[in-house]
Amino acid sequence: MKDRGVTKYALIYKMGFSAYTITNLKRNKSITMNTLEKLCKALQCTPNDIIEFKEL
């Protein structure tokens, strides 16, 4: 978000994300594929730019 100049405020109030979703993102909790798609559109990026898979 920082690299693209998008703030939490913009995601919530201009792009329709809920504050709960933003909190989940910050805490590395799960999100839906729909949310991932909306986030990619908002940030003009791909899922690979947002998520990282780690082996447990």
C-alpha positions in Angstrom: 0.0 0.0 0.0 2.8 2.4 0.9 4.6 1.8 -2.4 1.4 2.6 -4.3 0.4 5.6 -2.2 -2.8 4.0 -1.0 -3.9 4.7 2.6 -6.2 2.7 4.9 -8.6 5.6 4.7 -8.7 5.3 1.0 -9.4 1.6 1.1 -12.2 2.0 3.7 -13.9 5.1 2.5 -13.2 5.4 -1.2 -12.8 1.7 -2.2 -15.5 0.1 0.0 -13.4 -2.2 2.3 -14.6 -2.7 5.8 -12.4 -1.7 8.7 -12.6 -5.4 9.9 -11.1 -6.5 6.6 -8.2 -4.0 7.0 -7.6 -5.2 10.5 -7.5 -8.8 9.3 -4.9 -7.8 6.7 -2.7 -6.0 9.2 -2.9 -9.0 11.6 -2.1 -11.5 8.8 -5.4 -13.3 9.2 -7.3 -15.0 6.4 -9.3 -13.1 3.8 -11.6 -14.3 1.0 -10.6 -14.6 -2.6 -13.2 -11.8 -3.3 -11.3 -9.5 -0.9 -8.0 -10.4 -2.6 -9.4 -9.6 -6.0 -10.7 -6.2 -4.8 -7.4 -5.5 -3.2 -5.5 -6.3 -6.3 -7.8 -4.1 -8.3 -7.4 -1.2 -5.8 -3.6 -1.5 -5.7 -3.3 -2.4 -9.4 -1.2 -5.5 -8.7 -1.3 -9.3 -8.7 -2.0 -11.7 -5.8 1.8 -12.6 -5.9 2.5 -9.0 -4.9 0.3 -9.3 -1.8 0.5 -12.8 -0.5 3.3 -15.1 0.3 3.0 -18.9 1.1 5.2 -20.2 3.9 5.6 -23.8 4.9 4.7 -24.4 8.5 
